[in-house]
Amino acid sequence: MTQSIQEQINADAQRKVNTNADRSESSSLAEGWQYYNFGILHLCLVMVIFAGSARQENFIHL
């Protein structure tokens, strides 16, 4: 009886460790996507500003 209780406690502890590891991995992945989206947003912003200034001053000659 006491051995099965100990096994149950060990299994619960192992499950808790596994879920914590999964959670930290997914949060770092989410932070990576956040930086990736931030970079794309800046790239689009720079392109829009560059296109607007190029249209006004005509320094792109196609």
C-alpha atoms as one frame of an Amber mdcrd trajectory, in Angstrom:
protein
   0.000   0.000   0.000   2.667   2.510   0.965   4.755   1.625  -2.093   1.891
   2.380  -4.491   1.341   5.753  -2.782   5.051   6.536  -3.205   4.889   5.546
  -6.882   1.849   7.795  -7.332   3.716  10.732  -5.770   6.740  10.102  -7.993
   4.564   9.909 -11.111   2.844  13.182 -10.170   6.189  14.892  -9.588   7.524
  13.641 -12.926   4.389  14.840 -14.715   4.755  18.277 -13.101   8.397  18.511
 -14.230   7.423  17.542 -17.788   4.646  20.120 -18.041   6.954  22.849 -16.692
   9.582  21.981 -19.304   6.960  22.079 -22.065   5.641  25.404 -20.826   9.069
  27.073 -20.775   9.846  25.770 -24.269   6.563  27.038 -25.719   6.981  30.445
 -24.046  10.446  30.889 -25.569   8.996  29.916 -28.953   6.217  32.484 -28.496
   8.804  35.158 -27.678  10.670  34.255 -30.850   7.513  34.689 -32.936   6.905
  38.027 -31.208  10.345  39.298 -32.241   9.860  37.886 -35.749   6.537  39.715
 -36.178   8.100  42.880 -34.745  10.879  42.684 -37.350   8.405  42.193 -40.210
   6.361  45.148 -38.952   9.448  47.363 -38.955  10.444  46.158 -42.417   6.985
  47.026 -43.799   7.088  50.411 -42.074  10.495  51.238 -43.577   9.307  50.130
 -47.037   6.190  52.321 -46.806   8.209  55.354 -45.674  10.821  54.763 -48.387
   8.165  54.358 -51.096   6.378  57.523 -49.963   9.534  59.628 -49.937  10.641
  58.146 -53.270   7.323  59.077 -54.865   7.610  62.650 -53.582  11.230  63.327
 -54.491  11.632  60.946 -57.462  14.983  59.504 -56.477  14.046  56.064 -57.816
  14.249  56.189 -61.601  12.734  53.051 -63.091
